[in-house]
Amino acid sequence: MTTTTKGPLHQMAATTPTQYLNDSCSVTELAYALERGTVGATSNPVIVGNVLKKEMPLWRGWIARAIQDNPTLSETELGWKVYQELAITAAKLLMPIFEQSGGKQGRLSIQTDPAAFNNAETILTQARQFDALAPNMQIKLPATKAGMSTVETLTYEGISVNVTVSFSVPQVIATAEQVERGLKRRTMEGKVNSTMAPLATMMVGRTDDWLKVVAKKNGLAVNQDHLEWGGVACFKHAYRIFEERGYQTQLLSAAYRNFHHWTEFVGGRVSLTIPHEWQVKFNESSINPVDRMNIPVEANVMDTLRSVPDFDKSFEEHGMKIEEFDSYGPVVRTLRSFIEAWHGFVALIRDIQLPNPD
């Protein structure tokens, strides 16, 4: 397949109920994805840092003016201004899709401060602020104890959430249940829910990453290829539960590591948030995207996965309580990486605000 064709992702988007999002708020990367059928985009501290590095020529002038217009702001305050502007710019590109779909698609997911993972009031305040930036904002917040405590309230207020830092069936079910409560309250008061589009993210690649860490720590002699299927198994299991219960929240897969994280989810009424480099790999492949969502993971692979401590925490519906989410390995690892990435993002702003005189 040549790069001049729109590719398998466009085919998937056009012929199946599976939709995909651009895992970036980069202008150039989003343009590529929009030509191939994407219906939204996502951002987080890692993503916006990478975008700013790649597209600094587009943003340096804007940042310099923001510094000049706000001479008393700290580098962190300026960082949040730039972060929001990146999101607003991407949201504008998605607005036609948002309007055509009646609010169900064409949203830009913007993430709350990862360092506030344990502070519900801060999450609520920032979520409301971000929601007001544009009509098509989707608010990303963490599947932590504090984050979960805000989902019902934000949903009740008419804010479409995307609950992230999530790697397990218990986390996405907790999200869906909280959303249902918020939507039910709205319905009882005669409020409209038809324009809302809540998402429950499962970072399937990071689920795999954690299983590999656990297997290595425990000295398990297991088939390493089988560990590439942990996130897939969890996502498929969650999907069956969502379909059976009719949750109004849609599942979203994230954190791509291999082709299974795409091909195994085709055919499901789900969203896939795919990084640009993986979009290119998928589109340049000769794979014909066919329905595999309801095909279970092979029994021998499941046997290997179940031999790894912590797999059942991710796979079983009652594998964890909400109170346990904050201490779960992949949650801790991801929060740490997001917080570190935010500090790196702020450092980019510092280099413009206080250029090195040496």
C-alpha positions in Angstrom: 0.0 0.0 0.0 1.4 3.4 -0.9 1.2 6.5 1.2 -1.0 8.2 -1.4 -4.1 6.2 -0.4 -6.1 7.1 2.7 -5.3 3.7 4.1 -6.8 1.1 6.4 -7.8 3.5 9.2 -10.0 5.5 6.8 -11.5 2.2 5.7 -12.2 1.2 9.3 -13.8 4.5 10.1 -15.9 4.4 6.9 -17.1 0.8 7.1 -17.3 -0.1 10.8 -18.7 1.4 14.0 -15.1 1.8 15.3 -13.9 5.4 15.3 -10.5 6.8 16.0 -9.0 9.9 17.5 -5.7 11.6 16.8 -3.5 11.1 19.9 -2.1 14.6 19.6 -3.2 18.3 19.4 -0.4 18.9 16.8 -1.8 21.0 13.9 0.2 19.0 11.3 -0.6 15.6 12.8 -4.3 16.4 13.2 -4.5 17.6 9.6 -3.1 14.1 8.5 -5.7 12.3 10.7 -8.6 14.5 9.6 -7.9 13.5 6.0 -8.2 9.9 7.0 -11.4 9.9 9.1 -10.5 10.9 12.6 -13.3 12.3 14.7 -11.4 13.9 17.5 -8.1 14.4 19.3 -6.5 14.1 22.7 -3.9 15.8 24.7 -2.0 15.3 28.0 1.3 16.7 29.4 3.4 14.3 27.5 1.6 15.1 24.2 1.6 18.9 24.6 5.3 18.9 25.4 6.1 16.9 22.3 3.8 19.1 20.2 5.6 22.3 21.5 9.0 20.8 20.6 7.9 19.8 17.1 6.0 23.0 16.3 7.9 25.6 18.3 8.3 27.8 15.2 4.5 28.1 15.1 4.2 28.9 18.8 7.3 30.9 19.7 5.8 34.2 18.7 2.5 33.6 20.5 4.4 32.6 23.7 6.7 35.7 23.4 3.6 37.9 23.2 1.9 36.1 26.1 5.1 36.8 28.2 5.1 40.4 27.2 1.4 40.9 27.9 1.6 39.1 31.3 4.9 40.3 32.8 4.0 39.1 36.3 3.0 35.6 35.5 5.2 32.7 36.7 6.5 30.1 34.2 3.9 27.7 35.5 1.0 30.2 35.0 2.3 30.9 31.5 2.6 27.1 30.9 -1.1 26.7 31.6 -1.9 29.6 29.2 0.1 27.9 26.4 -1.4 24.5 27.2 -4.9 25.9 26.9 -4.1 27.7 23.7 -2.7 24.5 22.1 -6.0 22.8 23.0 -8.2 25.7 21.7 -6.3 25.7 18.3 -6.9 22.0 17.9 -10.5 22.3 19.0 -11.1 24.9 16.2 -10.0 22.4 13.6 -12.4 19.8 15.0 -15.4 22.2 15.3 -17.0 21.2 11.9 -17.2 17.6 13.0 -18.6 18.6 16.4 -21.3 20.6 14.7 -22.2 18.0 12.1 -22.4 15.2 14.8 -24.5 17.2 17.2 -21.7 17.2 19.8 -21.1 13.4 19.7 -17.8 13.7 17.9 -15.2 16.4 17.1 -14.0 17.0 20.6 -10.6 17.8 21.9 -9.7 16.0 25.2 -7.7 18.3 27.5 -6.2 16.9 30.7 -6.4 18.4 34.2 -3.2 18.9 36.2 -1.8 15.4 36.9 -0.2 16.6 40.1 -3.8 17.2 41.4 -4.7 13.5 41.1 -5.6 13.4 44.8 -7.5 16.7 45.1 -11.1 16.6 44.0 -11.7 20.3 44.4 -8.8 21.2 42.2 -9.9 18.7 39.6 -13.5 20.1 39.6 -12.3 23.7 39.4 -9.9 23.1 36.5 -12.4 20.8 34.7 -15.0 23.6 34.7 -12.4 26.2 33.5 -11.3 23.9 30.7 -14.9 23.1 29.6 -15.5 26.9 29.1 -12.6 27.2 26.7 -14.6 25.9 23.7 -17.9 24.1 23.1 -16.1 21.0 22.0 -13.8 20.4 24.9 -13.7 17.0 26.6 -12.3 17.0 30.1 -9.7 14.3 30.9 -9.3 13.5 34.6 -7.6 10.6 36.4 -9.2 7.3 37.4 -8.0 7.9 41.0 -10.1 8.0 44.1 -10.3 11.8 44.0 -10.9 11.8 40.2 -13.7 9.3 40.4 -15.4 11.4 43.0 -15.8 14.2 40.5 -17.2 12.2 37.5 -20.9 12.2 38.6 -20.8 15.9 39.4 -19.2 17.0 36.2 -21.5 14.8 34.2 -24.5 16.2 36.0 -23.2 19.7 35.1 -23.2 18.7 31.4 -19.5 18.3 31.0 -18.3 15.4 28.8 -15.5 13.6 30.6 -12.7 11.3 29.4 -11.5 9.4 32.4 -7.8 8.5 31.9 -4.8 7.1 33.8 -6.9 4.0 33.6 -5.6 0.4 32.9 -8.2 -2.0 34.2 -11.8 -3.3 34.0 -12.6 -2.0 37.5 -11.5 1.5 36.6 -13.6 1.8 33.4 -16.6 0.2 35.1 -16.3 2.7 37.9 -16.2 5.5 35.4 -19.3 4.2 33.6 -21.3 3.8 36.8 -20.4 7.4 37.9 -21.4 8.7 34.5 -24.7 6.8 34.7 -25.5 8.5 38.0 -24.8 11.9 36.6 -26.9 11.3 33.5 -29.8 9.9 35.5 -29.9 13.1 37.6 -29.9 15.2 34.5 -32.8 13.1 33.0 -34.8 13.4 36.2 -34.5 17.2 35.9 -35.4 17.3 32.2 -32.0 18.2 31.0 -30.7 17.0 27.6 -28.1 14.3 27.4 -28.0 13.8 23.6 -25.1 16.1 23.1 -22.9 14.5 25.7 -20.1 12.0 24.8 -18.5 10.5 27.9 -15.4 8.3 27.5 -13.7 5.7 29.7 -10.1 5.3 28.6 -8.1 2.1 29.0 -4.4 2.6 28.4 -3.9 -0.9 27.0 -0.2 -0.6 26.2 0.6 0.5 29.7 -1.3 -2.4 31.0 1.0 -4.6 29.0 4.0 -2.6 30.2 3.1 -3.3 33.8 2.5 -7.0 33.4 6.1 -7.2 31.9 7.5 -5.4 34.9 5.6 -7.7 37.3 6.7 -10.8 35.5 10.3 -9.7 35.5 10.2 -8.8 39.2 8.8 -12.2 40.0 11.2 -14.1 37.8 8.5 -15.7 35.8 9.5 -17.7 32.8 6.6 -16.9 30.6 6.1 -16.4 26.8 6.9 -12.7 26.4 4.7 -12.5 23.3 1.7 -13.4 25.4 2.3 -10.4 27.6 1.5 -8.2 24.5 -2.1 -9.3 24.9 -2.9 -8.2 28.5 -4.4 -4.9 27.6 -6.4 -6.5 24.7 -7.9 -9.1 27.0 -8.9 -6.5 29.5 -10.4 -4.2 26.9 -12.4 -6.9 25.3 -13.7 -8.1 28.6 -14.7 -4.6 29.5 -16.4 -4.2 26.2 -18.6 -7.2 26.7 -19.7 -5.8 30.1 -20.4 -2.4 28.6 -22.5 -3.9 25.9 -24.5 -6.1 28.2 -25.3 -3.3 30.6 -25.9 -0.6 28.0 -23.6 2.0 29.5 -23.8 5.3 27.8 -20.1 5.8 28.2 -17.9 4.7 25.3 -14.7 2.8 25.8 -11.5 4.3 24.4 -8.2 2.4 24.0 -4.9 4.3 24.3 -1.1 3.8 24.7 -0.3 1.9 21.5 2.5 -0.6 21.5 1.7 -3.1 18.7 -0.8 -3.9 15.9 -3.0 -5.9 18.2 -4.0 -2.7 19.9 -5.7 -1.7 16.6 -6.7 -4.8 14.8 -8.3 -6.6 17.8 -10.7 -3.7 18.5 -12.0 -3.2 15.0 -15.8 -3.7 14.8 -16.5 -2.6 18.3 -18.5 0.5 19.2 -15.4 2.0 20.7 -12.9 4.8 20.0 -9.2 4.3 19.5 -6.8 7.2 20.3 -3.8 6.5 18.1 -0.5 8.4 18.0 0.6 9.8 14.7 3.5 7.4 14.2 1.2 4.4 14.7 -1.4 5.9 12.4 1.3 6.0 9.7 2.4 2.4 10.4 -1.2 1.2 10.2 -2.0 3.2 7.1 1.1 1.9 5.3 0.3 -1.7 6.1 -1.6 -4.0 3.9 -4.0 -5.1 6.6 -7.7 -5.2 5.8 -9.5 -4.1 9.0 -12.2 -6.6 9.8 -14.4 -7.2 12.8 -12.4 -8.9 15.6 -13.8 -7.2 18.6 -15.8 -10.2 19.8 -13.1 -12.8 19.1 -11.7 -13.8 22.5 -8.0 -13.9 23.3 -6.7 -17.4 22.9 -6.9 -19.7 25.9 -3.2 -20.5 26.1 -2.5 -16.7 26.1 -5.0 -16.2 28.9 -3.4 -18.9 30.9 -0.1 -17.1 30.7 -1.6 -13.8 31.6 -3.4 -15.3 34.6 -0.1 -16.6 35.9 1.2 -13.0 36.3 0.4 -11.4 39.6 -1.7 -8.2 39.1 -3.4 -9.4 35.9 -6.6 -10.3 37.8 -6.6 -6.8 39.3 -6.8 -5.4 35.8 -9.0 -8.1 34.3 -11.7 -9.0 36.9 -14.6 -6.6 37.4 -14.0 -6.7 41.2 -10.2 -6.9 41.0 -9.8 -3.6 42.7 -11.9 -1.2 44.8 -11.8 2.5 44.0 -9.8 3.1 47.1 -7.0 0.9 45.6 -6.7 2.7 42.3 -4.2 5.3 43.5 -1.6 2.7 44.6 -1.9 0.4 41.5 1.4 0.1 39.8 0.5 1.5 36.3 -1.4 4.4 37.9 1.6 5.4 40.0 4.0 5.0 37.0 1.8 7.0 34.7 1.1 9.8 37.1 4.8 10.2 37.7 5.5 10.3 34.0 2.8 12.9 33.4 3.9 15.1 36.2 7.5 14.9 35.0 6.4 15.7 31.5 4.5 18.8 32.8 7.7 20.0 34.4 9.5 19.5 31.1 6.7 21.5 29.3 7.1 24.4 31.8 10.9 24.3 31.2 10.3 25.0 27.5 8.3 28.1 28.5 11.1 29.1 30.9 13.7 29.0 28.1 11.7 31.7 26.3 10.8 33.7 29.4 14.4 33.5 30.8 16.7 32.7 27.9 20.1 31.3 29.0 22.6 34.3 28.7 25.6 32.0 28.3 
